[in-house]
Amino acid sequence: MTSPTLRPRMTADDAAFLYLERKEMPLHIGSVSVFEGPLPFERFVQQIDSKLHLIPRYRQRVVPAPFNIGHPSWEDDPHFDIGNHIFQLNLEPPGDEATLSALSGKLFSKMMDRTKPLWEIFLIDGVAGGRSAMLAKVHHAMVDGVSGVGLMGIMMDTSREMRPLADKPDFAPPPLPDPTQLYFNALAHTFQQGLERMFTLQQDYLSLLRTMSSTESVKAIADVAPLLAELALPADRLPFNNPCSGERRITWSEFSFADARGIRGALGGTVNDVALTVLTGAVSRYVKMCGQPVARRFCRFMVPVNVRREDQRGDLGNQVSALLVNVPLDVDDPAERLKLVNKRTETLKNARLADVLRVVTNAGGLAPAPLQALVMALPFITLPAPVFNMVSTNVPGPQIPLYAGGQEMLNYFPHVPVGNDMGMNCAIQTYNQKMVFGITSDYAAAPEAHHMREFLYESFGELRRAAGLQEAPQHITPAPKKRHPRGVDPVETEQANVTAT
């Protein structure tokens, strides 16, 4: 993998994650990985330290511009110390999955210290079965899901053999710029960024016009009109669309990627459609469990779309647009639900709505940086209806096993932030022939979110049966079907049932 492309100053997209962040909404992404054995802490730290020159952003800190005259810049940290970023913890007995997920929720609840580079790694010993875990946090201002997966290729190894430590170049950064330098540098970069953004906006707009003037696009626009009318209506406020407290809870479910492809082959659609169908089935069960009806109700998913060009594949930062996908919650037949999801996503993609939204957001980025910072820092206002109900990311990961410290990474569970009135979001990622759903929730907004684990298993199982797939043993067995009363903490009342891989 080539070294990431670095920009000295944040784009409007990246800076937005800093402006919007607050205690109730920490805006880092991350993951929890489980390894077959204990990771040698000192050796691991040395290994990462020897590779940091390949990802220099990890030795840079955020420096705001005076008066927010421009977006914050990335500056080499003259006091960088890797000991401030990699920590060792011990998991409390019994070290099962429920205990690990509880610890993960606590670690993901904490905002990151902006006086140092915005990443942290926790090596966790004491996982049941002689295993260990690694929890990684990276601020969303640094990376999105796609660039985060690319960084995994640098941080991890593709072989069990522990390679000799590489010679690292000397790192002797100058002192941070003084306020006067910061001010004039911000002015210059703001002018340059404005011109670049205007040029990009013009190119994207012309490209969109050319594409949409074709016969196929005219038909696609006609097809998408009913969905746009539907999206123009307020979204339903589902049980998890409540104000957040900042207290995070994590749960996850893991499935065979081969089964997901088998479902796609038997019933049609894409693997992404299969994943969204499984998630919709789980959300429908959640709404029913909370005593609410699902008839004629929708879940509006915000599905991020990677918009990197081929020449931007190594770039860090956020380069995404989004599709807003309305999916009915009252479709009981799983095969019919998949067909409906596929039709809706294909219609939205054919109409190039993600490109349209990207043009709109790029235009918004032309607003003066002080205005963007001021508006995004305003207190959240609870709207009568949410803009969308849930974020559902889906990022393809490596399909081969990865290693750290000579230990194979058995499981990889992704984390996506929640906040405002979105009390539950889902990150979906593939790794080594597995498809994993990582549910992040806010305990005040969605105290029953731990049930999503079993609901995802049930939803995947019914879709699997509809596809006529033969039964096969799962790496992780579903949790017990016991339902907990509203507000009861499952960490203290339920232990997840995990089998060896």
C-alpha positions in Angstrom: 0.0 0.0 0.0 1.2 3.5 -0.9 1.7 6.1 1.8 -1.5 8.1 2.4 -1.9 11.5 0.8 -1.8 14.3 3.4 -3.3 17.7 3.3 -1.9 20.3 5.7 -5.3 21.7 6.5 -8.6 20.0 7.1 -11.3 20.1 4.5 -14.8 21.3 5.5 -15.9 17.6 5.6 -13.2 16.6 8.1 -13.5 19.7 10.2 -17.2 19.2 10.6 -16.5 16.2 12.8 -14.6 18.4 15.2 -17.2 21.2 15.1 -20.1 18.8 15.8 -18.4 16.8 18.5 -19.5 17.1 22.1 -19.7 15.0 25.3 -23.0 13.4 24.2 -21.6 12.6 20.8 -17.9 11.5 20.7 -17.0 11.4 17.0 -14.4 8.7 16.7 -14.7 5.5 14.7 -12.9 2.3 15.7 -12.9 -1.5 16.1 -12.5 -4.3 18.6 -10.4 -7.2 17.4 -10.0 -10.6 19.1 -6.7 -12.5 18.8 -6.0 -16.2 19.3 -3.5 -15.5 22.1 -1.9 -12.7 24.1 -0.2 -9.9 22.3 3.4 -9.0 23.5 2.8 -5.4 24.6 6.4 -4.1 24.4 7.0 -5.7 21.0 3.7 -4.5 19.7 4.5 -0.9 20.7 7.9 -1.1 19.0 6.3 -2.6 15.9 3.8 0.2 15.6 6.4 2.8 16.4 8.6 1.5 13.5 5.7 2.0 11.0 4.5 5.4 12.0 6.5 7.1 9.4 4.3 5.4 6.8 1.3 7.1 8.3 2.6 10.5 9.4 -0.9 11.8 10.2 -0.7 9.7 13.3 2.1 11.9 14.6 0.2 15.1 13.9 -2.2 17.0 16.1 -5.1 19.4 15.5 -4.2 23.1 15.7 -7.2 25.5 15.4 -6.8 28.6 13.4 -7.1 31.9 15.3 -10.7 33.1 15.4 -11.5 30.0 13.2 -10.5 32.1 10.2 -9.8 28.8 8.5 -10.3 25.2 9.2 -7.9 23.6 11.7 -4.5 22.5 10.4 -2.5 19.3 11.0 0.9 20.0 12.6 3.6 17.6 13.6 3.4 17.2 17.3 6.8 18.3 18.8 5.9 16.4 22.0 4.8 13.1 20.4 5.1 10.1 22.6 3.7 6.8 21.5 3.3 5.9 25.2 0.4 8.3 25.2 -1.4 6.3 22.5 -1.0 2.6 23.3 -2.2 1.2 26.6 -2.5 -2.2 28.3 -5.6 -3.3 30.2 -6.9 -6.5 31.9 -10.4 -7.7 31.3 -12.3 -8.5 34.5 -13.4 -12.1 35.0 -15.0 -14.1 33.4 -13.5 -12.4 30.3 -16.4 -13.4 28.1 -17.9 -11.5 25.2 -20.4 -9.6 27.4 -17.6 -8.4 29.6 -15.5 -7.3 26.6 -18.4 -5.5 25.0 -19.1 -3.7 28.3 -15.5 -2.5 28.5 -15.6 -1.5 24.9 -18.6 0.7 25.5 -16.9 2.5 28.3 -13.7 3.2 26.2 -15.7 4.4 23.2 -17.7 6.7 25.5 -14.7 8.9 26.2 -13.8 11.8 24.0 -10.3 12.0 22.7 -7.7 14.5 23.9 -7.2 17.1 21.2 -3.8 18.1 22.5 -2.2 15.0 21.0 -2.7 13.0 17.8 -6.3 11.7 17.7 -5.8 8.0 18.0 -5.6 5.3 20.7 -5.0 1.6 20.9 -5.8 -0.5 24.0 -4.4 -4.1 24.3 -6.7 -6.1 26.5 -5.5 -9.3 28.2 -7.7 -11.8 30.0 -10.2 -12.7 27.2 -11.7 -16.1 27.8 -10.0 -19.1 26.2 -6.5 -17.6 26.5 -7.2 -14.9 24.0 -6.6 -11.2 23.9 -8.3 -8.2 22.3 -7.3 -4.9 20.8 -9.6 -1.8 20.8 -8.6 1.0 18.3 -10.0 4.5 18.3 -9.4 7.1 15.5 -11.1 10.4 15.3 -13.5 10.7 12.3 -11.7 13.9 11.3 -8.7 11.8 10.4 -10.3 8.9 8.5 -13.5 7.5 7.2 -14.3 3.8 7.0 -12.6 3.1 3.7 -9.3 4.9 4.6 -9.5 3.2 8.0 -9.5 -0.2 6.4 -6.6 0.8 4.3 -4.6 1.8 7.4 -5.3 -1.7 8.8 -3.0 -3.0 6.0 -0.1 -0.9 7.5 -0.8 -1.5 11.1 -1.2 -5.3 10.8 0.8 -8.1 9.2 -0.2 -10.7 6.6 2.0 -13.4 8.1 2.3 -15.0 11.5 6.1 -14.5 11.4 7.1 -11.5 13.4 9.3 -9.4 11.1 12.4 -7.7 12.3 11.8 -4.1 13.4 12.3 -1.7 10.5 14.7 1.2 10.9 12.6 4.3 11.3 13.6 7.8 10.1 14.4 10.4 12.7 11.4 12.4 13.8 12.4 15.9 14.9 9.5 18.2 14.2 9.8 22.0 14.7 7.8 23.8 17.3 4.2 24.5 16.6 3.6 27.7 14.6 2.9 30.9 16.6 -0.5 32.6 16.4 0.7 35.0 13.7 1.9 32.2 11.5 -1.3 30.3 12.1 -3.4 33.3 11.2 -1.7 34.1 7.9 -1.3 30.4 6.9 -5.0 29.9 7.5 -5.8 32.9 5.3 -3.7 31.6 2.5 -5.0 28.0 2.8 -8.6 29.2 3.0 -8.2 31.1 -0.3 -6.5 28.1 -1.9 -9.1 25.6 -0.6 -11.9 27.9 -1.8 -10.6 27.9 -5.3 -10.0 24.1 -5.3 -13.5 23.5 -3.9 -15.1 25.8 -6.5 -13.2 24.0 -9.3 -14.2 20.6 -7.9 -17.8 21.7 -7.6 -17.8 22.9 -11.2 -16.3 19.7 -12.5 -18.7 17.5 -10.5 -21.7 19.6 -11.6 -20.7 19.4 -15.3 -20.1 15.6 -15.0 -23.5 15.2 -13.3 -25.2 17.2 -16.1 -23.6 15.1 -18.8 -24.5 11.9 -17.1 -28.1 12.9 -16.4 -28.8 14.1 -19.9 -28.5 10.6 -21.2 -31.7 8.6 -22.1 -30.9 6.1 -19.3 -30.6 8.9 -16.7 -33.9 10.5 -17.8 -35.6 7.2 -17.2 -33.8 6.7 -13.9 -35.0 10.2 -12.7 -38.6 9.2 -13.6 -38.3 6.0 -11.7 -36.9 7.7 -8.6 -39.6 10.3 -8.4 -41.9 8.3 -6.1 -39.0 7.6 -3.8 -38.1 11.3 -3.6 -41.7 12.1 -2.7 -41.5 9.5 0.0 -38.2 10.9 1.3 -39.7 14.4 1.4 -42.1 13.3 4.1 -40.9 13.4 7.7 -39.2 10.2 8.9 -40.9 8.1 11.6 -39.4 8.6 15.1 -38.5 5.0 16.0 -37.9 3.8 19.6 -34.2 4.5 19.5 -34.5 8.0 18.1 -34.1 9.8 21.4 -31.6 12.3 22.8 -28.2 10.8 23.7 -26.2 10.9 26.9 -22.8 9.9 25.7 -22.8 6.5 27.5 -22.1 4.0 24.8 -23.0 0.3 24.6 -21.6 -2.1 22.0 -23.0 -5.4 20.6 -22.1 -7.4 17.5 -23.2 -10.3 15.4 -21.1 -12.3 13.0 -22.1 -14.4 10.0 -20.6 -16.4 7.1 -19.7 -14.2 4.2 -20.2 -17.3 2.0 -23.8 -17.5 3.2 -24.3 -13.8 2.4 -23.1 -14.5 -1.2 -25.2 -17.6 -1.3 -28.3 -15.6 -0.4 -27.4 -13.1 -3.1 -27.1 -15.9 -5.6 -30.4 -17.5 -4.7 -32.6 -14.4 -4.2 -30.8 -11.7 -6.2 -29.5 -8.3 -5.2 -26.1 -7.5 -4.0 -24.2 -8.4 -0.8 -24.8 -4.9 0.4 -28.6 -5.4 -0.2 -28.4 -8.6 1.8 -26.8 -6.8 4.7 -29.4 -4.0 4.7 -32.2 -6.5 4.5 -30.9 -8.4 7.6 -30.6 -5.1 9.4 -34.1 -4.0 8.5 -35.5 -7.3 9.8 -33.7 -6.8 13.1 -35.0 -3.2 13.4 -38.5 -4.4 12.7 -38.2 -6.9 15.6 -36.8 -4.2 17.8 -39.7 -1.8 17.1 -42.2 -4.6 17.9 -40.3 -5.5 21.1 -40.8 -1.9 22.3 -44.5 -2.3 21.9 -44.8 -0.1 18.8 -46.5 -1.0 15.5 -44.6 -1.5 12.2 -47.6 -1.3 9.8 -47.0 1.4 7.2 -43.8 2.5 8.9 -40.3 2.9 7.5 -36.8 3.0 8.7 -34.8 5.6 6.9 -31.2 4.5 6.6 -28.3 6.9 5.8 -25.9 4.7 3.8 -22.5 6.3 3.2 -21.1 6.0 -0.3 -17.4 6.2 -1.1 -16.7 8.8 -3.7 -12.9 8.4 -4.1 -11.6 8.5 -7.6 -9.0 5.9 -8.6 -6.2 8.4 -8.0 -7.5 9.1 -4.5 -7.5 5.6 -3.2 -4.6 6.3 -0.7 -6.0 9.5 0.6 -6.9 9.9 4.2 -9.8 12.0 5.4 -13.5 11.8 4.6 -14.6 11.4 1.0 -18.1 10.2 1.1 -21.6 11.0 0.0 -24.7 9.2 1.1 -27.9 7.5 0.0 -31.1 7.9 2.1 -32.9 4.6 1.8 -36.4 4.2 3.1 -37.3 0.6 3.8 -40.7 -0.6 5.0 -40.7 -2.4 8.4 -43.9 -4.3 7.8 -42.7 -6.7 5.1 -42.6 -10.1 6.8 -41.4 -12.2 3.8 -37.5 -12.0 3.9 -37.2 -12.7 0.2 -39.7 -10.0 -0.6 -37.9 -7.6 1.7 -34.6 -8.3 -0.1 -36.2 -7.7 -3.5 -37.7 -4.4 -2.2 -34.4 -3.3 -0.8 -32.6 -4.1 -4.0 -35.1 -2.2 -6.1 -34.9 0.9 -4.0 -31.1 1.0 -3.8 -30.7 0.3 -7.5 -33.2 3.1 -8.3 -31.4 5.6 -6.1 -28.0 4.6 -7.5 -29.2 4.8 -11.1 -30.5 8.3 -10.5 -27.1 9.4 -9.2 -28.6 10.8 -6.0 -25.3 10.2 -4.1 -23.6 12.5 -6.7 -26.3 15.1 -6.4 -25.9 15.1 -2.6 -22.1 15.4 -2.9 -22.5 18.5 -5.1 -24.9 20.0 -2.5 -22.5 19.3 0.4 -19.5 20.6 -1.6 -21.5 23.9 -2.2 -22.1 24.1 1.5 -18.4 23.8 2.1 -17.9 27.1 0.4 -19.3 28.9 3.4 -16.7 30.8 5.5 -15.0 28.6 8.0 -16.0 30.8 11.0 -19.6 30.5 10.0 -19.4 26.7 9.7 -17.7 26.4 13.1 -20.3 28.6 14.7 -23.3 26.9 13.2 -22.1 23.4 14.0 -21.2 24.3 17.6 -24.8 25.4 18.3 -26.7 23.2 20.8 -28.7 20.4 19.2 -32.4 21.0 18.8 -34.7 18.0 19.0 -36.7 18.1 15.8 -40.3 16.8 15.6 -38.9 14.1 13.2 -35.4 12.9 12.6 -33.7 13.5 9.2 -33.0 9.8 9.1 -33.3 7.0 11.7 -30.0 5.1 11.5 -26.6 5.2 9.9 -25.6 1.9 8.2 -22.0 1.8 7.0 -20.8 -1.2 4.9 -17.1 -1.4 4.2 -15.3 -4.3 2.5 -12.4 -5.6 4.5 -9.5 -8.0 3.8 -10.6 -11.5 3.1 -7.4 -13.1 4.4 -6.3 -13.5 8.0 -4.3 -10.7 9.5 -1.8 -10.9 12.4 -0.3 -8.8 15.2 2.5 -9.9 17.4 2.5 -13.4 15.8 -1.2 -13.9 16.8 -4.0 -14.3 14.3 -6.9 -11.8 14.4 -9.9 -14.1 14.7 -12.7 -11.5 14.9 -13.0 -7.8 13.8 -15.9 -5.8 15.2 -16.4 -2.3 13.7 -17.7 0.8 15.6 -19.5 3.8 14.3 -20.5 6.8 16.5 -24.1 7.7 17.5 -25.4 11.1 18.6 -28.1 13.8 18.6 -31.3 11.8 18.4 -29.8 8.8 16.6 -29.4 6.4 19.5 -28.4 3.4 17.5 -26.2 3.0 14.4 -24.7 0.0 12.7 -21.3 -0.6 11.1 -21.0 -3.6 8.7 -17.7 -5.0 7.6 -16.3 -8.1 6.1 -13.1 -9.8 7.3 -11.6 -13.2 6.4 -14.8 -14.7 5.0 -17.0 -13.3 7.7 -19.6 -10.5 7.7 -19.9 -8.6 11.0 -22.6 -6.2 12.2 -21.4 -3.8 14.9 -24.2 -2.1 16.8 -23.3 1.0 18.7 -26.0 2.5 20.9 -26.5 5.2 23.6 -27.8 3.7 26.8 -30.1 6.6 27.6 -31.6 6.6 24.0 -31.8 2.9 23.4 -31.4 0.8 26.6 -32.7 -2.3 24.9 -30.2 -2.2 22.0 -28.5 -5.4 23.3 -31.4 -7.3 21.8 -30.2 -6.3 18.3 -27.7 -9.1 18.6 -30.3 -11.9 18.7 -32.6 -10.0 16.3 -29.8 -9.9 13.7 -29.3 -13.7 14.0 -33.0 -14.3 13.6 -33.2 -12.0 10.6 -30.2 -13.6 8.9 -31.5 -17.0 9.7 -34.9 -16.4 8.1 -33.2 -15.0 5.0 -30.9 -17.9 4.8 -33.8 -20.4 5.0 -35.6 -18.4 2.3 -32.6 -18.9 0.0 -32.7 -22.6 0.7 -29.2 -22.8 2.1 -28.2 -25.9 4.0 -27.7 -25.5 7.7 -24.1 -25.0 8.7 -22.4 -24.5 12.1 -21.9 -20.8 13.0 -18.6 -19.5 14.5 -20.6 -17.6 17.0 -23.9 -18.9 18.3 -26.9 -16.6 18.9 -27.4 -15.2 22.4 -30.2 -16.7 24.5 -33.7 -15.4 23.6 -34.5 -14.2 27.0 -36.0 -10.7 26.9 -34.9 -8.2 29.5 -37.3 -5.5 30.9 -36.8 -2.0 29.7 -33.7 -0.4 31.4 -32.2 -3.6 32.8 -28.5 -3.8 32.1 -27.8 -7.0 30.1 -24.1 -7.0 31.1 -25.0 -8.0 34.6 -27.8 -10.4 33.7 -26.7 -12.2 30.5 -23.5 -13.9 29.3 -23.0 -14.2 25.5 -22.5 -17.8 24.3 -19.3 -17.9 22.1 -17.7 -21.0 20.6 -14.2 -21.4 19.4 -13.4 -20.4 15.8 
